[in-house]
Amino acid sequence: MNNYIEQLLELIEEALSKAPAKTNTGKESESEFNDMFAHEFLQGKPEKISEIIGLEKFNLPKPDQLSHEQTILILNALEVLLEAYNWEFMFPENVTPEIKYNFIIDHWDTKHIHCEQAVVQIETCKFDEDRCPFPGHCNVCHSFKCNNDTSHPFDKGQVDFSELIPDFMDEDDESIRHDVEKFKALIKKPRCENIIVGIHNYCDGRCAKCSFTSRCSTYSLNAELENLKESHKEKNENQLKVIFKATSELIEEELSKQGMDITEAMAAMESEQPEPKEKHTIEKQAESYAEKVKRWLESNQMELESRIIAAPDLGIHNDIETITWFQLFIPAKINRAILGLTNDDVNDMDHYDSHGSAKIALIAIDECIHAWDNILRVIPQKEDSVLNLLRHLSQLRSELEAFIPEARNFIRPGFDE
């Protein structure tokens, strides 16, 4: 087998020497290069990998004939060869060399667009757990369903937020102290009569598209924060510290008015912290959807960019913007909705907030389904993966509606009045 592998590597080297030279001169602007690639990609005709590269599939030995070291040797050579011809298989993390090699040779005769301008990414996952090409090696679809799953960084305690919190014992310089006092004054500032109380809790967060910004206290506060940030040379460097210190000082002032010490209050809160609860199935499904979106966008980045450039009127840019905006928004709102109904001490305010959070989550899901529908219409070649994402969203919507049936009837302040 070693002699055969040497001959195979020579064939790969020969095919590598025949790889087409890049036609771009490097003098083109980014927009010109993108236009060239978009035209080439969209006008291209799918062709077999084996025919373009000039290496027939029968030359590639079966995986069970190779040792682990031999597999890695051939796989590395094939990946270099594919890269030279501007192809890249998009594999999930933790997939073994054997699985990668087997997948590549299984798809060596499949047809794909070939471009000389830039890399074409080849999708490997259709997000269908029942037909997973990497069983036992990729658990994206399954991980959030597992009742005992602890693979998420949050569950493992691997996400450390402590570095984000400024040291409150640090002495403030004059400019920081000035901004802290200014921010405290903004929070204490009486609301204008036209402010809609609570409108920001159940909006989609897209202020640029909102007609209620003049009646939203959060928008006004953020606008003032932007002005404060612009007044600083460092801009973002101290903004988080200002917000944390101002907020903590206001809380301490209020506690002092009630004769309470903040240290004692914090200790009491920590002692009353409930044991962490297992995530609800709906929460896991929402997080799983967010992860699938991330992987789908990574696998199809070049094609999406090409279509946006070549056909801006088709609305793909707006669809992708909607999908990415709500990617993490949906699990966050669902988490808030479920948490408010599953806490030990649930009150009327918890019910109210849960229903409102669930409603805006459902609205976001509706918008994403509409966006995916349009992507499916424009790029029917992605039918398998897009339909699986649509099924995932549809099931998520149905289960959330069943869990909180009153959500759709919730009257959001301002928006539904």
C-alpha positions in Angstrom: 0.0 0.0 0.0 2.9 2.4 0.7 4.1 2.1 -2.9 0.6 2.8 -4.2 0.2 5.8 -1.9 3.5 7.2 -3.3 2.1 6.8 -6.8 -1.2 8.5 -5.7 0.7 11.4 -4.2 2.5 11.8 -7.5 -0.8 11.9 -9.4 -2.1 14.5 -6.9 1.1 16.6 -7.4 0.6 16.4 -11.2 -3.0 17.5 -10.9 -1.9 20.3 -8.5 0.6 21.5 -11.2 -2.3 21.9 -13.6 -4.5 24.0 -11.3 -5.6 27.1 -13.1 -3.7 30.3 -12.3 -5.8 33.0 -10.6 -6.9 35.5 -13.3 -7.3 38.4 -10.9 -4.3 40.7 -11.0 -4.6 42.0 -7.5 -5.2 45.5 -8.8 -9.0 45.2 -8.7 -10.9 46.9 -6.0 -12.8 44.8 -3.6 -16.1 45.6 -5.2 -14.7 44.8 -8.7 -13.4 41.5 -7.4 -16.7 40.6 -5.8 -18.5 41.4 -9.0 -16.2 39.2 -11.0 -16.7 36.3 -8.6 -20.4 36.8 -8.4 -20.8 36.7 -12.2 -18.5 33.7 -12.5 -20.3 31.8 -9.7 -23.9 32.5 -10.9 -23.1 31.9 -14.6 -21.1 28.8 -13.9 -22.3 25.3 -14.7 -21.9 22.5 -12.1 -19.2 20.1 -13.1 -17.8 16.9 -11.5 -14.9 17.5 -9.1 -13.0 14.5 -10.6 -13.3 15.9 -14.1 -12.2 19.4 -13.3 -9.2 18.2 -11.2 -8.3 15.3 -13.6 -8.1 12.6 -10.9 -10.6 9.8 -11.2 -12.3 8.4 -8.1 -11.0 4.9 -8.6 -7.5 6.2 -7.8 -8.5 6.9 -4.3 -8.2 3.9 -1.9 -11.1 2.9 0.3 -10.9 4.1 3.9 -10.7 0.6 5.4 -7.6 0.0 3.4 -5.6 2.8 5.1 -4.0 3.2 8.5 -4.7 6.4 10.5 -1.4 7.9 9.4 -2.0 7.0 5.7 -5.5 8.6 5.9 -4.1 11.8 7.2 -1.3 11.9 4.6 -3.8 11.5 1.7 -6.4 13.7 3.2 -4.0 16.6 3.6 -2.8 16.2 0.0 -6.4 16.2 -1.2 -7.4 19.3 0.8 -4.4 21.2 -0.7 -5.5 20.0 -4.1 -9.1 21.1 -3.6 -7.9 24.4 -2.3 -5.8 24.9 -5.5 -9.0 24.4 -7.5 -10.9 26.7 -5.2 -13.1 24.1 -3.5 -13.5 23.6 0.3 -15.7 21.0 2.1 -17.2 22.7 5.1 -17.0 20.1 7.9 -18.3 20.5 11.5 -15.8 20.6 14.3 -14.6 17.3 15.8 -15.0 15.3 12.6 -12.2 12.7 12.4 -9.8 12.5 9.4 -11.3 9.1 8.5 -14.8 10.6 8.3 -13.5 13.6 6.3 -11.7 11.4 3.9 -14.6 9.0 3.4 -17.0 11.9 2.8 -14.6 13.5 0.2 -14.2 10.4 -1.8 -17.9 9.6 -1.6 -18.5 13.0 -3.2 -15.6 13.1 -5.6 -17.9 12.6 -8.6 -20.5 15.1 -7.4 -21.1 18.3 -9.4 -20.3 21.8 -8.1 -19.7 25.2 -9.5 -16.0 25.8 -10.2 -14.7 29.4 -9.9 -11.2 30.7 -10.7 -11.7 33.9 -8.7 -12.4 32.6 -5.2 -13.1 29.5 -3.1 -16.5 27.8 -3.5 -17.7 26.3 -0.2 -19.3 22.8 -0.4 -22.0 22.2 2.1 -21.7 18.9 3.9 -24.6 19.1 6.4 -28.3 19.3 5.6 -29.3 19.6 9.3 -31.3 16.4 9.2 -30.6 14.4 12.2 -32.1 11.2 10.8 -29.8 11.4 7.8 -26.7 12.8 9.4 -23.5 12.1 7.4 -21.4 12.3 10.6 -23.2 10.1 13.2 -21.3 9.9 16.4 -19.0 12.7 15.4 -21.2 15.8 15.2 -23.9 16.4 17.8 -25.2 19.9 16.8 -28.7 18.6 16.1 -28.8 16.3 19.1 -26.9 18.1 21.8 -29.7 20.5 22.8 -32.2 17.7 23.0 -30.2 15.6 25.5 -31.6 15.9 29.0 -28.3 15.4 30.6 -26.3 17.5 28.2 -23.5 19.5 29.8 -21.5 20.3 26.6 -22.7 23.9 26.4 -20.0 26.4 27.7 -22.6 28.0 29.9 -23.5 24.6 31.5 -19.9 23.8 32.0 -19.1 27.1 33.7 -16.5 27.8 31.1 -17.8 31.3 30.2 -16.2 33.7 32.7 -17.9 37.1 32.7 -15.9 38.4 35.7 -13.3 40.1 33.4 -16.1 42.2 31.9 -17.0 43.7 35.3 -14.8 46.6 36.3 -13.1 46.9 39.6 -15.4 49.1 41.7 -12.6 49.7 44.2 -10.5 51.5 41.5 -10.3 55.3 42.0 -12.1 57.1 39.3 -10.3 59.8 37.3 -12.0 63.1 36.9 -13.6 62.3 33.5 -14.9 58.9 34.6 -16.5 60.4 37.8 -18.1 63.2 35.7 -19.6 60.6 33.3 -20.8 58.4 36.2 -22.7 61.3 37.7 -24.1 62.3 34.3 -25.3 58.8 33.7 -27.0 58.7 37.1 -28.7 62.0 36.4 -30.0 60.6 33.1 -31.5 57.5 34.8 -33.1 59.7 37.5 -34.5 62.1 34.9 -38.3 62.2 35.0 -39.9 60.6 32.0 -41.5 62.8 29.4 -45.3 62.5 29.2 -45.3 60.9 25.8 -43.0 58.0 26.9 -44.7 54.6 26.6 -43.8 52.6 29.7 -42.3 49.2 29.0 -42.3 49.5 25.2 -38.7 48.5 25.0 -39.3 45.1 26.8 -41.3 43.6 23.9 -39.8 45.2 20.8 -37.5 43.5 18.3 -34.6 45.8 19.1 -34.3 47.3 15.6 -34.5 50.9 16.5 -33.7 52.1 12.9 -37.0 50.6 11.7 -39.1 51.7 14.7 -41.6 54.5 14.6 -41.8 54.8 18.4 -38.2 55.9 19.2 -39.4 59.3 20.3 -41.6 57.6 22.9 -39.0 55.0 24.2 -37.0 55.8 27.3 -34.4 53.2 26.4 -33.8 54.7 23.0 -33.4 58.2 24.6 -31.0 56.8 27.2 -28.9 55.1 24.5 -28.8 58.2 22.5 -27.5 60.1 25.5 -24.9 57.4 26.0 -23.8 57.7 22.4 -23.3 61.4 23.0 -21.4 60.7 26.1 -19.2 58.2 24.2 -18.5 60.6 21.4 -17.2 63.1 24.0 -14.4 60.7 24.9 -11.3 60.1 22.9 -11.2 56.5 24.1 -14.9 56.1 23.2 -15.8 52.5 24.2 -13.0 51.9 26.6 -14.7 53.3 29.7 -18.3 53.2 28.8 -19.0 49.8 30.4 -17.3 50.9 33.6 -19.4 54.1 33.7 -22.7 52.1 33.3 -21.7 49.5 35.9 -20.6 52.1 38.5 -23.5 54.4 38.0 -26.0 51.5 38.3 -24.4 50.0 41.4 -24.2 53.4 43.1 -27.9 54.1 42.4 -28.8 50.7 43.8 -26.7 51.4 46.9 -28.3 54.8 47.4 -31.8 53.3 47.2 -30.8 50.5 49.7 -29.4 53.1 52.1 -32.7 55.0 52.1 -34.3 51.8 53.4 -31.6 51.3 56.0 -30.0 48.4 54.2 -26.3 47.7 53.5 -25.5 46.7 49.9 -22.9 44.1 51.1 -25.5 42.4 53.3 -28.2 42.6 50.6 -25.8 41.0 48.1 -24.9 38.2 50.5 -28.6 37.6 51.2 -29.4 37.4 47.5 -26.5 34.9 46.9 -27.7 32.7 49.8 -31.1 32.6 48.3 -29.9 31.6 44.8 -31.9 28.5 43.7 -30.2 25.4 42.3 -29.8 25.7 38.5 -32.6 24.0 36.7 -32.4 21.8 33.6 -33.2 23.7 30.5 -36.6 23.3 29.0 -36.8 21.4 25.7 -38.0 24.5 23.9 -35.0 26.5 25.2 -32.7 23.7 23.8 -34.5 23.8 20.5 -34.1 27.5 20.2 -30.3 27.3 21.0 -30.0 24.5 18.5 -31.6 26.6 15.8 -29.1 29.4 16.5 -26.2 27.0 16.1 -27.6 25.6 12.9 -27.9 29.1 11.5 -24.3 29.9 12.3 -23.1 26.8 10.5 -25.4 27.3 7.5 -24.2 30.9 7.0 -20.6 29.8 7.3 -21.1 27.0 4.7 -22.9 29.3 2.2 -21.1 32.6 2.8 -19.6 32.9 -0.7 -22.8 32.0 -2.6 -24.9 34.4 -0.5 -22.5 37.2 -1.1 -22.4 36.5 -4.8 -26.2 36.5 -5.1 -26.5 39.7 -3.1 -24.0 41.4 -5.4 -25.5 40.0 -8.6 -29.2 40.4 -7.8 -29.7 43.0 -5.0 -33.4 43.4 -5.9 -34.2 39.8 -4.9 -34.1 40.8 -1.2 -31.6 38.2 0.0 -29.6 40.8 1.9 -32.7 41.7 3.9 -33.5 38.0 4.5 -30.0 37.4 5.8 -30.1 40.5 8.0 -33.4 39.3 9.5 -32.1 35.8 10.1 -28.8 37.0 11.7 -30.6 39.6 13.8 -32.9 37.1 15.4 -30.4 34.2 15.6 -29.6 34.9 19.3 -32.7 37.1 19.9 -35.1 34.1 19.7 -33.4 31.9 22.3 -32.9 34.9 24.6 -36.6 35.8 24.6 -37.7 32.2 24.9 -35.4 31.7 27.9 -36.9 34.8 29.5 -40.5 33.6 28.7 -40.0 30.1 30.2 -38.0 31.3 33.2 -40.8 33.6 34.2 -43.3 30.6 34.3 -41.0 28.0 35.9 -39.6 29.9 38.8 -40.6 28.8 42.3 -42.2 32.1 43.2 -44.2 33.1 40.1 -46.3 36.3 40.4 -48.6 38.2 38.1 -45.7 40.3 36.8 -43.8 37.2 35.9 -46.8 35.9 33.9 -47.2 39.2 32.2 -43.5 39.4 31.2 -43.5 35.8 30.1 -46.4 36.3 27.7 -44.8 39.5 26.3 -41.4 37.8 25.8 -43.1 34.8 24.2 -45.0 37.0 21.8 -42.0 38.9 20.5 -40.2 35.6 20.2 -43.1 34.3 18.0 -43.0 37.4 15.9 -39.3 37.0 15.4 -39.9 33.3 14.4 -42.6 34.4 11.9 -40.2 36.9 10.3 -37.4 34.3 10.1 -39.8 31.8 8.5 -40.7 34.4 5.9 -37.0 35.1 5.3 -36.1 31.4 4.8 -39.1 31.0 2.5 -37.7 33.7 0.2 -34.2 32.2 0.3 -35.6 28.9 -0.7 -37.4 30.6 -3.6 -34.3 32.4 -4.8 -31.8 29.5 -4.1 -33.8 26.2 -4.7 -30.5 24.3 -4.8 -30.4 24.7 -1.0 -33.8 23.0 -0.6 -32.7 20.2 1.7 -30.9 22.3 4.3 -33.4 25.3 4.2 -36.4 23.0 4.5 -34.9 21.4 7.6 -34.3 24.8 9.1 -37.9 25.7 8.3 -39.1 22.5 9.9 -37.1 23.3 13.0 -38.5 26.8 13.3 -42.1 25.6 12.6 -41.8 23.0 15.4 -40.3 25.6 17.7 -43.2 27.9 17.0 -45.8 25.3 17.6 -44.3 24.1 20.9 -43.9 27.7 22.2 -47.5 28.4 21.3 -48.7 25.3 23.0 -46.6 26.0 26.1 -47.8 29.7 26.4 -51.1 29.7 24.5 -51.9 33.3 25.7 -48.8 34.7 24.1 -50.3 35.7 20.7 -53.1 37.7 22.5 -50.6 39.7 24.6 -51.0 43.5 24.1 -47.5 45.0 23.7 -47.3 48.5 25.0 -47.4 50.9 22.0 -47.2 48.3 19.3 -50.5 46.6 19.8 -52.6 49.3 21.4 
